[in-house]
Amino acid sequence: MLEQNNEPKRKYEWLSKWVKMTGERARIDAKVNNTYIVYEKDGMLVKEFPNGDIVPLNKNGDS
C-alpha cells in the first residue's frame, strides 16, 4: 500500500528546508557565542537562550 503525504506541496519545497537549516545554524551560533536568538512564537517575540530558556519580549524590547 502507498502512504499518502497530507502535507501541502509548496511551489518552492527547498524553502522550508532552507528556513529550518537557518534556524538551526542560528541556535548553534548563539550557543558558541553565549548569546540568544529572537524569533516569533505564538504571535509574540521571544528570546531563546543556549540553555533552553525562552523569555518573552515586552513592547520595549526588554525581557
N, C-alpha and C positions, 0 to 999 in steps of 0.2 A: 504494500500500500504506500502511496505517496503522501508525504507530510505536506500540509498546507502552511504557508507562512502568512500570518494575518497582518504583518506589518505593511503599511502602505509603501509602495515603491516611490522613490524620490527621483526627480529628474537628474540630480547630481548626487548619486549614492556615496561617492567618495567624500562628500562634505561632512557627513555625520562622523565618519571615521577620523577625519582631519580635526574636527572640533574636539572630539574625545581625546585624541593624542595631544592636542594643545593644552587642554586642562590637566592632563597627567603630567606634562612637562612643567607646567606652572607649579604644581604641587612639589615636584622634585626640586625645582629651583628654590622654592620657598624653604624647603627643608634644609638644603645645603647652606643657604644664606641666613637661616634662622629668622625669616620674615613671615608674612602671611599673604594669602591671596584674597581678593574680594570678588564676589560674584552674586548673582541674584538667585534667591531661593524662596519659593512661595510668595513671590511678589515683593520681596524686600531684599535690600543689600545686606550681606553678611561677610564677616571676616572669618577665614578658616586658618588656624594656626597649625604648625607642623605636628604638634602633639595631638591633633584631632579636635581641639576645642573650636566650636563655632559660636561666634558672638554677633548678634545683630547690630547694625549701624543705626544710629539715630539720624534725624534730619540734618544735623550739623556735620555729619561725617565722623563723629566720635563714637567710640564704643560705650 
